[in-house]
Amino acid sequence: MNTFYDHTEQGYNEREYFDQFNSSKVENPRKVVITAHNSKSYQIDSMSFDQTPDTYMFQMKDGTMASMTEYFHKRYGIKLRSKQPLLFVNYNSGDKVALPAELCHEASLPPNFTSDTYKMREIQPYKITCAEERKKKILKLVSKFINDETLEKWGVQMQQNMAEIKGTKLQVPMILTPEGRTTTFKDFTDRRVKHAQPLKLRNEEWAFCYSARDAELVNKIIQSFK
C-alpha cells in the first residue's frame, strides 16, 4: 500500500497534497494511516511541508532534546529521508504526535482500487489465505504474551495449544475456461491463460489483447499515445 510519501514522489505538489489529504475539507474526512514502525493506526489532523524529520525537535523522557531523525534511528534503527512532509495527530488533551510521511501507510483503499486487477494482484502476497500461515502468525503473537510480566501480575495465562476441530477437507475448486480446459483458481486469478487466437498485423500496427476488466486501463494507455 502507498505511503503518504509516495504521493510526493508521484508528482503531487504542496497544494495538491494539501487538497487531497487535509481533514478540513468536507469531502475528505480525516485520513487513517497505519505506521510501519509500530503498526499503530492514527487519524491525521494536519500536515506540514515546513518541518522535516531533521528540524522537528521534541523532548525525550530523560529531558534531552532530539530530532525526529535521531529518535527513529536510535529507537527503531530506521534512517529517515531528510526531505519529506510531517503528518500530525491532535489529541483532546492538547498533546500532538508527529509522524514521518514515509512510514504512514494509507489504511483505507483509494476509490476504484478493487476494480483495478493489477493493484489487487499487488496486495495478494499480504493476504493470509493459507490456514497454516494463519496458525503460525497467531502462535507467534501468543508467544509474545506468554512471558509478559504485566499479564502474569493480573493472573492471565495463555497457552499455545490451539483447539482442533475435525472436518472434511474440500477439494481445490477448478475453473472451466470457455475453450473447455480446466485450470486451478489460482492460475485463473493470476491470468495464466494464453491467447490462442491468431492475429495478423501489418507493419507499424499495434494490438492489445485484454479482458473486459482491463478495458479502462487499456483505454488510458491508448489515450496517452494520442
Protein Blocks (a to p, Z undefined) as FASTA:
>chain_A
ZZfklmmmnopafklmmmmmmmkbmklccdddddfklopacddfbdcfkbcfklmccddf
kopacdfklmmmmmnopacdfbdcddddddfkopacdddfklmccfbdcehklmmmklmm
mmmmmpcfbfklmmmmmmmmmmmmmmgmklmmnopacdfbdcddddddddddddddfkop
acdfklmmnopaccfbdcdddehiacddddfklmmmmmmmmmmmZZ
